[in-house]
Amino acid sequence: QVQLVESGGGLVQAGGSLRLSCAASGITFSINAIAWYRQAPGKQRELIARISSGGSTTYRDSVKGRFTISRDNAKKTVYLQMNSLKPEDTAVYYCNVPGVSAWGQGTQVTVSS
């Protein structure tokens, strides 16, 4: 059974930084791509970053240059470094294994202006 546990969220002022973590179990972590999504109140969940098994990364335009996704296969963990945070980044952040219908509880990120 795939389990995903997100952590690292919090309250930060605009311009600040946070690093989110996603710990995965129940999968052969190293061969899977991992993605980060976010969902703001009243909005649909949106894909913001993805990292392939080989380390290739893609980003949503609104976070390019500010967010960095990375992975540590030994720790079975994916990270999302978020810099230059904006109030519009406020959302619950989730990680996901593409093709697997499993979601963690998410971690709340709140950016104050």
C-alpha positions, -999 to +999 in steps of 0.1 A: +000+000+000+014+033-010+017+059+018+028+095+013+035+118+042+040+155+036+056+179+061+074+212+064+045+236+059+039+266+080+032+304+081+058+326+065+059+362+053+060+371+017+095+367+003+103+340+028+112+303+022+100+269+032+112+234+024+086+207+021+093+170+024+074+140+011+082+106+026+070+077+005+066+040+014+050+010-003+066+017-036+100+011-053+108+047-048+138+050-071+120+040-103+090+063-098+084+099-107+070+120-079+050+152-082+039+180-060+005+195-062-013+223-043-049+232-037-059+267-026-094+273-010-121+272-036-097+261-063-089+229-081-058+210-072-029+219-095+003+203-105+033+225-097+064+204-100+075+169-110+107+149-108+114+118-129+132+087-117+162+100-134+160+135-118+146+155-147+123+182-134+094+202-147+075+232-131+044+251-134+051+285-150+040+304-118+067+287-097+096+285-121+127+301-108+113+301-072+106+265-064+130+235-067+121+199-065+147+173-056+148+137-044+169+115-021+163+079-031+182+066-001+157+083+022+127+077-001+120+114+002+112+142-023+117+178-013+102+211-025+123+241-018+102+272-020+118+306-022+105+341-027+071+330-015+040+350-024+006+352-008-008+334-039+013+304-030-010+299+000-025+264-003-024+228+010+005+210-007+004+174-016+028+149-032+017+121-055+031+092-075+018+096-110-005+068-119-011+059-083-044+068-066-029+077-032-026+110-015-012+121+018-029+145+042-010+174+028+008+202+045-005+237+048+015+266+035+003+301+044+021+332+031+012+365+047+016+398+029 
